[in-house]
Each structure stands twice: as structure tokens, then as C-alpha cells.
Amino acid sequence: MQVLGIDVGGSAVKGLPVDTDAGATLAERVRIPTPEPATPEAVAEAVKQVAASFGWSGPMGCGFPAVVQNGMVRTAANIDPGWIGADVAALLSTATGCPTTVLNDADAAGLAEMRFGAGRNASGVVVVVTVGTGLGTAVFTNGKLLPNSELGHLLLHDMKAEHYASDAARKRLDLSWDDWGGRFNEYLRHLESLFWPTLIIIGGGASKKFDRFSGSLVLRTPVVPAFLRNDAGMIGAAAAAAERRAGGTSRGEG
């Protein structure tokens, strides 16, 4: 099935069409800066522009930076608080005219990596960490997703972990990759002590720079970069939409 995958992030709204059987992208992605403020109306307009750039009228899947349950937004850490309580699936479906499935953005990236990427055939507990404006997480046990884990909000040094160890924190504090890698290692060791994973996969924008900080990671768990890199969220969102439609529904849930 061909589905338009959308990734709403703190810095950009991105999209591209995906062959959900192969997990393959079918065109170059379109990227629009995330509106400021990132209100429901403004983000819906940005998603509409991305869909229109492809002349898209079919199903869409969208990874969204919040806890999403039954298409409803429950949190707003890196987006406008006006999203809380909004029916994001209905809003995007109406804005674009396309049936839309919505799920947490890190969950979307994790689904892609587990199905088509670095986590394929992995067993046990796998933790996917997306590193960007915040720290997103997706937790899998023998391939089954625990939705909306949001472990970037764990406390580390009396602050949210994503305020201490995200890529945005690296840029804000002008940290070297080695210094930031030490911070990120602390965060991963915290996750390791909680979940005892068999594999940790690093995704998001920082995955492209994995070689620059991997030497700072000292863990008992194997740590690998995401195979699908920054496209994982779009591919996973599209795959989730295809699954939902195969199940007879077009609305997403977290």
C-alpha cells in the first residue's frame, strides 16, 4: 500500500510517500518549518501544505510529538498547549481531506526500525531513542509496542532528561560531541537500569552523527544507530496507517 508518512517535529513538519509493504520511500521528503506558535490550526495548515506538494488524496499516517490516545492529544511538551484535548486525527483528516492515522512520533519511528530497520528480528526488550528537539522513546517487548512511553521526561539531575541530554540541549549549551555524549550516556544508563534491554537503537537527527558520540557510550547493552535514520518516523507512521486501514478503520490511536 502507498501511504503518505508525516512527521510533526519541534523544528519541522516533514512528509513523503511510502511503500508500506517494503518500508521504502517513494520520493524526496518535503520539509516545512514547524510554525511558531505550533497551534493546532497552524500545524494542520503545514501538514496540508506537505500533502498538497505531493498532490496526495489517499491515506496518511502521522507521527506526533505527544501522548496520543484514540486520536486525541494528551500532552504538549514540545508543541503549543492548545493541542491538549484536541482530536488530532480528525483535525488533520479534515484539513487534508485524507483519512489520517496518528500516533506518538517516537512510537512511529520505533515501529519502522523494528519492522524494516535495525530492530528487525530482535527479541527481548528493545528501546528506541529518538534524539532531536527532545528525547522520544519507544519500548518493545518481543516486537510488541508499549505505546506512549515518553521516557524523555524522566528526571535526570533534577530536570527532565530531554532538557539535559537532547540535541537541542547540546546546541543550546554549545557542547562538544564528547561532552554531550557523556550526558547522553548517563541518560541511556538510566534507561538500561530500568528496562535491562537487549538492544538500544538511536534515531532522530542525531543518528546521522552517531560516529561522533558513540565513543562516549559505555553500556552493557549494544547500542546501534537507526537504519532508517531521520525517515523512520515517516515510514513508521505510514506503516501504522496501513495496518489501521487493513483492520477496517482510518482513525489512529496512540
N, C-alpha and C positions, 0 to 999 in steps of 0.2 A: 504494500500500500504506500502511496505517496502522501505525506503529511507535512505541513509547514511547521517546523520547530521554531519556537520563540523563547528567548532567554531575557527576562527582565532583570537587569542588574543595577547596582548602585551607580555605575558610571555610564552604562549604555543599554539600549534595547536592541537585541540582535535577532536575526532570523535567517533561515534558509530552508529550502525543501529537502526532505529526507526520504530515502527508500527504507522503510521501516523493516523490511524483511532482511536486508543486508546490513542495515546500520550505516548506510553510505549517504554522504551529502551529494546533492544533485546540482548545486550552483554555488557561486561565491556568496558568502553571507553579506547581508545588508546590516549596517550598524548606524543607529541614531543615538546621539547623546541623551541620556535619561533627563527628562525635563526637571527643572527646578522652579517651584517645588514639585515633587513627584506625586501630584494628586491623582485620584482615580481618573478624572476626565483627561488630564494631560497625558498620562501613561497610555490610556486607551487610544488616544489620538496617535501616539507614537507607534503603537502596535498596528493600528490601522494603516499608517504610512508604510510600515515594513511589509505588511500583507499586500498592499496595493503595488508596491515596487515589483512584486512577482506576478501581479495580476491574479492573485490567489482567490479561489472561491470554494475550495474544498476544506477538509478538516484541519484543525490546528491543535497543537499541543504547546502549552506554555509553562515554563519553569518560573516560579515567582518567589521573591525573597521574603518569605513569611511562612508561618504555620498556615496551612490550607486544609480545611476540613469540609468535605461535601461542597467544594467550590467556594467556600466562604473564607475570608481572610480573618485570622485571629490575632496576629501580632504585626508590629510595624517597626522593626529595629532599624532598618536602613532605607525606609521609604516614608512617605507622608503618613502621619497618624490617622488621616481621614480614611485610610483603607480599612481600618479595623471595623469588622462587621459587614464589609462590602461583599457582594456576590461577584467575585472577580470573573468567574466563568461566564455568568450571564452578561456582565458588562462588556467583556471582550467579544463575546459572540454577537452582541447587538452592534458594537462598533464596527466590526469587520464583516458581518454577515456570514461568518464561518462558524460552524459548530466547534466549540473550544473546550478542551480538557486542560485543567490547571492543577499543578502540584508544586510542592516546595522545590525550589531551584536546585538545591544540593541533592535532594532525592532524585530529581531528573538526571543529573549528571551521574549519580551513582548507578542508576538503572542502566544507563548506556555503558558504563565501564564494566558492569557485571555481565551484561549480555554480549557486548561486542568488543570489549577492551581488555584492560589489564586484570580485571577480576574474573574473566571468563574461566569457567570450570573450577574456580576457587571454592573451597569448602570451609566450614567453621565460621568464625566471626570475621567479617571484613569491614573496615571502616574507611570510608572515602571522605577526604577533607578537601573542600574547595577553598582556595586562598585568593582573596581579592579585596574588595571594599570591606568585607567581613570575613568570618570563618564559617563556612557552611559544612555540615556533616550529613552523611548517610550511613546507616548501620545495617548490615545484612547478616543473617544467620543462615548458613547453608543456602544462600541465594534469596532468602525471603527478607523483604524490606521492613524495618521498623520505621514508620513514617514520622516526619517532623521531629527528628531528634534534636536539632538546634543546639549542638554541643559547643558552638562558638560562644554561647552565653554562660558557660561555666566560669566560675570565679578563679582568677589566677592573679596573685599579688594584689588582692583586694580590688580587682577591677574585672570587667568582662574580658574573657580571654581574647576576643577579637579586637579589643582596644589595645591589647598588649602585643599580639603576635600576628595580626593580619598584614597583608601587603600595604594597606592604607597606613597602618602604624609605622611600617618601615619607611615609607615615603615621608610621612609627617615628621618623623624624628630624624630623617636623613641618616638612617643606619646603614652600615656596610652590610653586604650579604652575609658575612661571617657573624656579625653581631646580631643581625636579625635571625639568622639560622639558629643561634643559641637560644633565643627566645622561643622560636617555633619548636625547637627540640623539647623545651620544657613543657609546652602545650601537648605535644604528642606523647610524652612520657606520662602525662596526667591521664590522657585517654587510654594509654596502654595499661595503666594500673587499674582503671575502672572496668575495662572490657576484655583484656587479655586476647587481643585479636590475633589471627593467623596472618593477616596481611593489612597494611595501610597503603592506600592509594592517594596520591596528592594530585588534585586537579585545580581548575581555575587558571587565571592568568599566570600565576607563579609557576605552574607546572612547566612552562616553556623555559624557565630559568633553573630547573631542578639541579643541574650540574653545578650551579654557583653556590648552592647552600647544602647540598646533600652531604658534604664532608662534615657538617656541623651536627648531623643527626646521629645520635648514639642511642640505639634502642635494641631490645631483644627481638622485636618484630621486624620482618622485612618491610622496607618502605620503597615504593616504586612510583614513578610519575604516571599520570593518566595517559593511556594510549591515545585517546581521542582529544586530549588537550582541552582547549577552550571551546571546542564544538560539542563536548559531551552533553552539556545542558540542553542544547537544542535537539540533539539526536535522541536523548532520553525522553524529553517532553513529547516528541513526535511518536516515539515507540509507545509511551503511555496512552496517548490519544488513540493509536491504532488498537491497542488492547481494549480500551473502553468501548470503542465502536464495535469491535468484534463481540463484545459482551452485550451489545444492544442498547448502549447509552452513549450520549455525546457530551455529557457534562462531567467534569472532572471532580475528583475529591482528593484530599490530602493523603 
